[in-house]
């Protein structure tokens, strides 16, 4: 069922059926919709916590390499199993694009976030990563697009929040290098997202994501070796292994599958709400589980960033001029994603 058809059927059922009538055929799409949203909200929001736990006893780039190489191989197998080996075939031009996007997203974006979380709290990292939609608007403008005035207001508002988050002496002893790493990661993630919307990509988003993970994982492995990172298996805690497994299975496979389904079956404006729900989930989980301090600058700056992103996302969703983006790879690797 298409996104418009799903919306239409829901509205028809709401009009024709009395309030007390229970129609399983109508409830199912709604249940699937909210299940998908909850998965994307909670799982992608929790990946920042999982990364923080992973790097407690694992080197950052080697742990990222393990995550993406494992997830990439699993996803490759799933695509071949469900769609046949032909689904994995892409031409050289598209292969070059997915490799470039994979390096920007999963090495420059996620890899630097993993490195940064050895220096800063997971909640703060998530709030800084929430700036990705703001950077995307800046890139679009630089390449000739003209977003609405309200979009620019949201960008300005969001960057004011970033200024509060990064004010010297207000982050509770957080190392500045960690903040710079996450901001750099956010910009590189934005470049990768922007490139994926302008360059030829495979029609199957799962195929694209599999190749991106494999390319990103290989370069993360190379960087780990260049940095002389050493994975002492005996020194890795059980919690770090479990956190890494969570990132592979839930962060990279389950949540992305839910996200890809939502892009086909839910309004984009609703799906895009993950951009400002994820950081809130990340801050709460970091505070509850790791006792991460929530200083006044993190609370205020984070609220401003989330409000700015909310304004940008809602304005762009209403704008008929805004292009419909292609399905991106997971936000936790993100942006993304953690």
N, C-alpha and C positions, 0 to 999 in steps of 0.2 A: 504494500500500500504506500502511495506517495505521501509526502508531508501534507499537501493540500487536501488529499482525499481523507487522510486521517483526521484532519481538523474538521472537514465538512461532516464526516460521519459522526463525530462527537457532538457537533452542534445540532445535527438532525435528531440524534437520540435524546439530547437534552430538551428539545422542543416537543417531540412527539410523545415521549414516555412520561407518565406521572412520576412524582418524586419518590413514591414508594415502590415503583417497578424496578426489578433487578434484572438487567440484561447482561449476561456474561460476555456476549459478543462485543458490547460497547465498553464494558469495564476493562477488558483485557488490554486494549491499546493504551488506556490511561495508566493501568498498573505497570505495563512495560515501560511507558514513558517515564514515570516517576522512579521506577527501579533503576533505569539507566541514568537518570539525573543524580540520584543518591550515590550510585557507584562513582560517577565522575566527580561529584562534590567531595565525597569522603576519601576515596582512594587516592585521587590526585592531590588532595589537600594533605593526606597523611604521608606522601612520599618524602616530603622534606624531613619529617621525623625519622622515617626509615633510613634515609641517607645519613642523618646525623648519628644514628645508632651504628650503622655499617662502618663509618670511618673512625669509630672509637678504637677499633682494633684492626682495621684494614687500611692499606694505603689507598688514597683517593682514586688515582687514575687506573690502577689495577682493579679496584673494585668496580669502577664504571665499565672497564673492559669486560669483566666477567658478566656483569649484568646484561650488557647489550649484545655481546656475542652469543650468550645463552638464549636470550629472548629472540634474537634475530634468527638463530638456527631453528628454534621452536616454531616461530612464525612462518619461516620458509616451509617447514614440513607441513604445517596446517594448511597453507595456501595450496601446496601441491596435492595434499590429500583431498581437500574440498573442491578445488577447481581444476586439478590436473596440472602436470608439469608445464604445460603450455602457458599457464598463467604467470609463470616466472620469467618468461622470455621477454626481454625489452631490447630496443635498439641502442646503439652506442651513445646517441645523443641523450636519450632519457637516462641511460645508466650514468653518464657524466653528471647529469643534473641531480640525480638522487644521491650520488656520492658527495657532490658539493653541498647539497642541503643537509645531508647527514653529518658532514664535518662541522657546518655552522651550528646545527641544532644540538648534536650529541657530544661534540668535542668542545667547541667554543661556548655553547650554551650550557648544556648539562654538566660537562666535565669541569668547567670553572666553578659551577655552583657546588659540586661535590668537593672540590678543593677548598672553596670558601667556607664550607660548613665544618672544616677543621679549625676555623678561626672565629666564626660568628654563630649565634643561635639559629636554629632551624626556622623559627617564626619570623625573625628579621629577614632571613634570606627569602622567604616566601613573599613577604611584603615588598621587597625590592624587585623581585621577579614579576610582581603584578604590574610593573611599569611597561611590560612588553607591548600591550595594545597602544600605549602612548608613543613608543618609539616607532611602531608601524605607521601611525598617522604621520609622524615627522618624515619618514621615508616616502610615503605616498605623496606628500606635499612636495618633497624635493624632486620627485619624478613627474610632476605636472598635474597630479590630482588636486582638486579643490574641495576638501571636506567642508561641512557646514560650520558656521560660526560657533554653534554650541559645541561642536567637536573640538575646536581649538580651545574653547573655554575649559573643557574637560581635561585637555592635555596640559594647559597651563596650571590648572588646579592640581592635577596629579604630580606635576614636577615640583610644585610648592611642597607637597607632602614628602617627596623624596628629599628636598632640602632639609625638612625638619628631621627626617630619619637619619640624615648623614651629618647633622650639626656636630662639630667637635665637642667632646665632653658631655654629650647628652645620651649616649648609647650604652651607658652602664659598663664602661671599660672594654667595649667591643673594638677589636683591632681594625684600623682603617683599611688595611690591605684586603681584609675579607669583604668589606663593603665595596671597594673598587672592583674586586673580582666579580661580584654578583652583578654590579651595574654593567661591567663589560660583557658578562655572559648574557644579560638581558638584551643588550644591543646586538650581539651576534645572533641570538635566537630570533630577534626581530628581522635581521637581514636574511636568515634562513627562511623564515615564514614568508617574507616579501618575495624572495627569489622563487619559492615554490609556487607562488601565484602568477609569476610572470614567465617562467621557463617551462618547457614541455616536461610533463610528468606522466608516469604510467597511469592508465585509467583505473586500475585496481589500487586503492589506497593501502591495502595490506601488503601488496607486493612492494610498493614504494617504501613503506615503513620497514619491511624486512631488510631490504638492501641498505637503507639508511642506518639501521641498527648495526649491520655487519660492518659497514664502512666506518662508522663512528667507533665501534668497539675495537677494530683493528688499530685505529690511530690512537685511541685512548691507551691501548696496550703499548704502542710504540713510545708514547709520551711517558708512561710509567717506567719503561726501561731506560729512557734517556735521563729521567730524574733519579735513577738508581733506587726505585721503589722495590721493596722486597716483601713478598707475601709469605710470612711464616705461618703456615697452616696451624701449627700447634699453639700459636699465640692468639689465634682468632677466637673470640668468645662465641658462645652459642647464640647469644642475642644478635651478634653481627651477622652470623650465617643466616639466621631466621629473617632478619631485616633484608638481607640481600635476596633471599628467596621470595620474600613478599614483593620486592621491587620488580623482580623478573616476572612473576606470575600475575600479580594483581596490578602493579603500576604500569607494566609494559604490554601485557596481553589482555587481561580482563577489562581494564578501564578503557583501553583504546578501542576494543571491540564495541563496548557500550557507546563510546563517543562516535564511532563511525556509524552505528545504527541510528543514533540520535540525529546526526546530520541529514539522514535520509527520511526521518519520520517525525521530526519535531521542528517548530519554528526556530529559525536561526537566532532570533532575539532571545529565546528561552535557553537554547543550548549555550550561548555565549555568556550566560550568567556565571559559568564556572570561573571566569576570569576574576571575579571579585568575591566568590564564595571560597575558593581554594585557600587564599591567604588567611582568611578568618579561621578556617578549620585548622590550618597549620599552626597558627599562633596559639589556639586553644589546646591543641594536642601537645605542643612543646611545653606549655605552662603546666598542663595536668600530669604529663608522664615524665618529662625531664626537668621539671621545676625551673624552666627558663624564665628569667625575670622579664616582666612587661613594664618597662619604664614609661614615664610620661611621654617621651619623644617617640617611642615605638607605638604607643596607643594613639597619640594625636596624629603623628605622621602617617601611620598605617591607615587610620580612618580617612584622612585626606586623600591618600593615594587610591583607596578603594572607591571613594566617592567620585574621584576624577575618572577612574576606569569605568565605573557604572554609567556616568554621563556620556562618555565616549561610546561605549557599547550600545546603550539605548538609543542614542542619536543616530549612529551608523545603521542600526537595525531598521529605523524608521525611514532612512534616506533612500529614495529610489535610485539615487546616483551611486550609492555604495556598491562596489562589485561583490558578487557572491564568492567567498573564498573557497578554494579547494580544500578537501579534507586534509588537515595537518597531521603530523605525527603526534604522539602523546604529549599534554601540557606539563605533566610533571617532569618530562625530561627537559620538561621544561622546565616551562617554562617551566618545560617546560616545567619545568616542570619539574622542578624537583626531580 
